[in-house]
Amino acid sequence: MTRMLARLLLLAALFTGTARAETTLRVAASEDLRAVDPTWTTADATQNFAYLVYETLFSLDSRFEPRPQMVESFTVSPDGLAYDFTLRPGLAFHDGAPVTSTDVVASLKRWSARAVDGRIFAARLASMEVVDPRRFAIRLKQPFSMLLASLANPASTIPVIMRAADAATDIGQPVRTTIGSGPFVFEPEKWVAGSSWRFHRNAAYIPRSEPPDGMAGGHVAKLDTVEYSYIPDPTTALNALRTGQIDIQQVVPYDLVPLLRQDPAITVQVEDPFGFQALIRPNSLVPPFNNPKAREALLYLADPADYLTAMTGGDPAMRKPCLSPFMCAPNLPAPRGAMRHDIARAKALLQEAGYHGETVVVLAATDLPELFQFSTVLSQRLTEAGVKVDQQNMDFATIATRRGNMEDPATSRGGWSLFTTWRPRLTASGPIINSFLSTSCDRKNFYGWPCDEALEKLRLSYLDATSAEGQRAVLDAIVDRFDAVLPYIPVGNFSRPMALRTSVTGLVSAPVLVLWNAEKK
């Protein structure tokens, strides 16, 4: 009896010694979670949600090359028209059902109806067929050289793989279910709009065996629980970070960065090493910005440094003016146009555009300090130019919904004229995944709906350029035409500081916050 008791005590000690304490990572989100369909909105909160819950067929590695993620193997025909894919074994949705080629085909159909690059894919698609549960085939009418890169697009409209039944949701409505196959499971019963949402580790998830490399490689869930809180006041979030109530503050006001750097328990780092592009997006459907002269007037309201300084404060290392529709990089054409503070010129252009005192509605995000300051300077300069401005302040989640309204603000309370925004610079690296650059006249392009068939034709011709010289010629022509059309007004690049407690390690450097491979001591 004594020997048996000793053995039980030994087993209990061994069990206790090897048991792993549950880890919960708490994040102060940059914005509220309003939608859970990443094919429906490009909001940061939705994209952060998507990369925990869903998977994609391909992911970008640290060299920004597409690598297989859900795909085990694939082949491409020499003419670029035939693609054959095989899914990894063991892929399963959170409800236990296997991920099949039927789910993939349905998801790609949904993505291709909404994404800018997806619609190019759809236009060039001959067929997309299920071969068997793990194999599917894509046949194209014309080559789409950016197909794998589009399937690995890390931001904008993400091509996640949903259950076929969810992907079949009417394209005019967002998917409301949250069952993916990714490393974390969303807990919808814990979702409190305007407050918090939560995930737990997917114990059945089988990651790839490769080490993490950018957004590619193994997506290993090392946390048991992830809890997001929406704390609109950055100072309140900062206090919660310093006292350990939260572990990550996704957006930190620039003026608080020096204070945080003095705290040995906190690390400040840049969320995305490539940074973000700040821009003004006019509504090209309604007066006055349906006239290109009025859009040109936006170039003369302020020097780009005025906007960027308002956004980022006193640290010049956090910002760089860049007026290119693409990234400012050696392999991309330099911008042709200029931006400067010339109110007289702005007034003259508005007069040429036929502006007669209509109210211009500027949407301003109160919970994103950079955008709020950007919008406020824009409103002030418009007022200086004699424009009647109505700056409407709201959280970004509301803007993400409001910007889909096509009605004239002169006749509809839901209409709008301008909003300021940003996007990962990576999505401005070329003309195909650059959703803001699309000027198709079908009103299916990105909010603001600019229409210029000449620019759209140039954009699509990039896919058919067969040499580096040919691609560069197309890019040069795009920049020239861009300056005549001005579907958006690029202001420059900036970095977003993020703060985390030193107990958090393993964060992946990416355009969005991803928490696979992250650990908490």
N, C-alpha and C positions, 0 to 999 in steps of 0.2 A: 504493500500500500504506500509505504514511504517512497519506494523507488518510483512508483507510478506518479505520485504527486510531484516528485522532483522533475520527472520528465515533462509533465504538464507545465510546470513553472518555467522550464527551459524553453519549451515551445512558445509560451506566452512572451517570454523575454525576446526571443528571436523575432517573433511577429512584430512586437512593439518597436524593436530596433530597426526593422526594415520598412515600417509603415511610412508612407510619404504624406507630409502635411498638405492639406488642400490649399491651393494658391488662388487668390482672387486678385485680378488686376483691375483697378478702377481708373477710368479715363474721364476727364472733363472734355466733352466733345466741343468741336468748333461751332456746331449748329445743331438744331433739333432734328430728330428723325421724324419725317412726315410721310415718306413713301419707302416701300421695301422692294420696289421693282427697278433694278438698275438699267433696264431698257427704256424706262419711262422718264427718268430724271438723271441729271448729271450732278446733283447735289452731293457735297462731300460726305455727309452723313450716310447717304444711301450707298455710296461707293465703298465706304469703310465697312458698312454692313455686308455688302455683297462679297467682299473678299474673305470674310469669316465663314459665310454660309454656303456660298457657291464655289464652283470651280470653272475654269475655262479650258478649252482644248489645248491652247498654247499659252506660254508666258514669256515675257522679255527677260533675258539674262542681263548681267551687269554691262555687257557690251551692246545692249539694246538689240540683240538678235532674238528672233522667236524660237523658243524651244518647246518640245512636246510637254504637255502637262497631263491632261486626261488621256491624251493619245499615246499609245504604246509605240506604234510605227506608222509610217506613211510613205507613199511613193507619188512622184509627180512625173508625168509624161514629158518627153523632150520638147513637145510643142507647147507645154504649159496649159493644156486644156483638160487633162484628166488627172484627178487627185483621188487616191484611195487611202482610207484611214482605217486603223484598227485601234479600238479603245483598250486601255489597260484593264487587266482582270481585277476583280474585287471592288470595282466602283459601285457604290450603293447610296441611295438617298437616305435621308434621316428617318424615313418611315420604314426602312428595311428593304424596299424594292430595289432591284438592280438598275443601274443606269444603262440604258440601251441606246442603240443607234436611232431608234424611233424618237427618243427624247432629244437627241442631238439635232436631228433634222427639224423637229418642231421648234426647237430653241433658235436655230439659225434662221428659220423662216421669220420668226418674230423679230430677231435682231436686225435682219436685212430689211425689214419694213420700216425701221425707226432710225437706225444709225446712218450717218452720212456716207461712210465707207461701205456700210451694209447695202445701201441702195445701189451703189455702183456694182457690187457683187451680184445683186439680184438682176440688174440689167444685163449682165454678161453671163448669167446662169442658163445653161441648157437643161440640166436636170440635177436633182439631189435625191439619191435613192438609198434605202436601207438594204444592205446585202444580207446581213444576219444580225443577231443581237449585238455583236461587237464590231461589225464592219459597216462602213457606209462609203458611198462614192459621190463625188462631185464632178460634173462635166460642164465645161464652159463653152460658150459660143465664141468668146474672145478671151485672150489671156488676161488674167488679173494678177499682175506680178506682186501686188501687195497683200495677197490673200492671207498668207500665214501671219504677216505683221498685223493685219486687221483682226485676226482671230486672237492675237495676243495683246490687243490694244488695252493698256492698263488704266485708261481714264476715258472721259467722254462717255459714250454709250457702250458699256462693257458687254461683250458677247458671252454671258454666262450660260451654263447649261441647266435648264429647269426640267421638271417633269413635263412630259408631253401635254398632259391635261392642263397644266398651268400656263405653258407657252401658248396654248390655243385660246387663251383669253382674248376677247375682242381687242384689236390693236388700238382702239380708241379709249381703252380703259386700262389702268394699271393692274398688274397682278398683285393680289393681296395675301396670298399664301406665302409661306416662308420656309418651304421644305427644299433644301438643297442637298448637296453631297459633300460639302466642304468640311474642314477640320473642326468647325464649331456649329452648334445647334442654337438657333434663336428660340427664346422663350416668350412667345407672344402674350401669354397671360401676365408677364411681368412688365410689359411695355406700357408706360404711362406717358401719353403724349405731352410734350412740353416739359418733361421731367427726366425720365430714365428708361433704359432698356438693357437687356441682359442676354448673355450667351453662356452655354456650357460646352465643355470639350466633348467632341464626338468620339466616343471610345471605339467605335467600329471603323473609324477612318484609317485607311492605309495610305500613307504618304509615298511619294516617289523615293527611291533609294539614294538619288544623287544629293550631295550637299547643297545648301541654299546658294544661289548665284543670282543676284538681283531678285526679280520676282519669280524666277524659275527655280527648279530643284525641289527638294522635299519641303512640303508645308507641314511641319511638325507642330502639333498643338502641345505645348509644354505647360500651359495654364489650365487650371480646372474650370475657372469661371472668369468671364470678362463682363464688367459692369460699366456702362456709359451713363454719365449724368450730363444734363444740359444746364449749365450755369451761365446765364447771360452776362452777369457782371464779372469781368476778368479779375478784379481785385478779390472778390469772394472766392473765385477759383484758385487764385494765387495763395490765399490764406489756407485753403483746404490742402493744397499741394505741400505747403511748408509744414503743416501739422500732420501730414501723412494720411489724411482722409481720402485723398486721391493720389494716384501714382504718376499720372501723365496729364499735363495741361496742354491740349493740342494747339491752342493759339495763345501766345503770350504777347501782351502789349509791349511795343518796342522800348518804351521808356522804363519798363520794369526789368528789362534784361540785365542791366548792370547790378541791380539788387539781387537778382536770383543767382548771378555768377559768384556772389560772395558767400553763398550758402553751401557749405561742404556736402550737404545731403542731397543737393540738386545739380543736375547736369542740364545745360542748355545746348541744344543742337538744332541744326537746320533740318526741317522735315524732308526736303527733297533737294539733293545737291545741284540739280539743274535749275532749280528755282521756278518761278511762276511769271507768267506774262499778264500784266494789267492792261485792261482795255475798256473802251466805251463802246457800247452796243446800241446804235440807234434803231428805232422802229421804222423801217423803210416802207411800211405800208401806208402811213398816215402823215399828214402835214405836221410840221414843216419838213421832216427828214425823209419824206418820200422824194424830195428834190436833192440831187447830189450837191448842189450849191450850199444847201443848209448843212449837209454832212461835212462839206469842206470847211464851213465856218467853224466847226469844232476844232480844227487844227490851229485856230488863231485865238482861242480863248485863254490859253496858258502855255507856258513852257512846260515840257514834260517833267522837268525837275520839280516844278511846283506841286504836281500831283504826287510824285513819288516821295518827296520830302514829307508831305502831309500824311502819307501812308505809313512811312517807316521811321519818321523822327530824325534824330541827329546823326545816325551812323551811316556814312556814305557807303560802307562796305555792303550794306543790305540792299542796295539799289543800283540800277544802271539804266539810263534812258536808252530806248531802242524802239525805233519807229517802223521796223520791218514787220510785214505780216507774218514772217517766219521767226525763228530764233535768229539772233545776231550771232553768226558763227562763220568761220573762215570758208566753209564749203557752201554757204548760202549767199544769195545776192544781197548787197547792201541796200538799205531803203533809199528811195529816190526823193520822197517828199520831205518836208520840214514841218516842225511844229514850233510856234513861238507866240508870245503874248502880244497880240496886235488887235485890240478891241475894235478899232476903226475898220480894219479889214473884215473882221467877223461880222460887224454890223452891215457892211456893204454886201457881203455874200448873202446874208439873211434877207436883205432887201431884194437882191436878185432872185432869190428863191421864192419870193412872194409872201414872205412872212408878214402877217397883219395882226399881230398881237394875240395869237392863239396861246392858250395855256400849255406849257410844256411840262409834262409830268415826269419827274425824275424819281426812280425807285432807289431807296437807300437802305442798306442792311445795317440795322442798329447793333446786331450781335457780332458783327465782324468789323472791328475798329478800323482796319485798313480801308475797307470798302466804304464805310460810313464817312471817313475823312475825304476820300476820293470823291464821293458823290457830293459832299458839302462844298468842296472847292469848285467842282463843276457847276453846281447851282449858283454859286456866287458869281462866277465869271459869266454865265449865261445872263444873269441879272444885269451885270455891267454892260452887256451887249444889247440891252433893251428888251430882253426876253421876259415874258411873264412866266415865272417858274413856280411850280407846285412840287416841292420835294416831299414825297410821301415816305415816311420812315416806318419800317417794319422789319421783322426778323427775316433772315435769308430764306428760311423754309417757305415763308409766305411768298417771297419774290419768286422762288423756284416754281411755284404754282401760278402766280399772277402773270409771269412773263409769257405764258402760253395764250393770253388773251389778245386777239387780233383786232379788237374794236378800237375805234377812234376815241381818245380820251375826251374829245370835245362833246361826244354824245353818249359815252359810257363811263361809269365810275370805275370800271375794271380796266380801262385802256391805259396805255402808257406810251411815253415818248423815248425815254433813254433809261438804261441802267448801266452801272459799272460792275465789272466782274473781273475774275482772274481765271487762269487755267494753267495746268502744268506746262512748262515750256516744251516738254517733250511732244505734246500734242500739236505744237506749232512747228515741228521739225520738217514737215513736208506738206504737200497740198492735198493728200488723200484723206488722212485722218484729221485734218484741220477742219473741224465742223463749222467754225465761224466763216471759213472761206467759201463755203458752198453758196452759190448764187443762183441755184435752180429756181425757175419761176413757177414751180408747182406748189409753193407754200409748204413744202414738206421739209425744208431746210431748217437750220437752227433759228430759235426765237429772234425776231427782228426781220426775218424773211426778205433779205435783199434779193433783187431780181436783175441779173445781167447774164444773158446767154453767152456773150463773148468770153467773159471771165470763166464761166462754168465750162465752156468748151476747152479753154486753155488748161484748166485744172484737170480735166479728164484725160487730156492728151499726154499728160505726164506718164500715165501708165503705159503708153505705146511708144515712148522714147526708148530706143534700144541701146543707147550708149550714154556714158557720163556726160559727154559734150551735148548730146541731144537733150538730156534731162536739165542741164544747166540753162540751155537756151529757153526751154519752157518756163523754168523758174524766173528767168529775167523778164520774159514776156508777161508772166503773171504779175510781177511787181509793178511793171509799167501800167497794166490795166487796173490793178488794184488802186493805184493813186487816182484814177479817173472815177472809180466806182465808190470806193471807201465803204465797204460793207461793215467795217468796224474801224475804230481808231486805236491802234496800238500806242501805248504810252511808254512802256519799258518793262524791265525785268526786276524782280525783287525776291528776296528770300524770306521765308516765314520761320521764325524761331519757335521751337517747341521745348517745353521743359518737362523733365522726368526725374524722379527720385533715383539716386544711384543704385538702389536695390533692383532697378529694372535693367535688364541686359538683353542683348540679342535682337534688337529692333532692326528690321530690314530697311535699308535706304530705298525709298520708293516714292512715286508721285502721289500716292495716297497712303494713309496709315494702315499698315497690315500688321497683324499681331501673331501670325504663326512664327515659330522659332523664338518668340520673346519669352523671357523667364523673369521671375520675381523671387529674389532671395528671401 
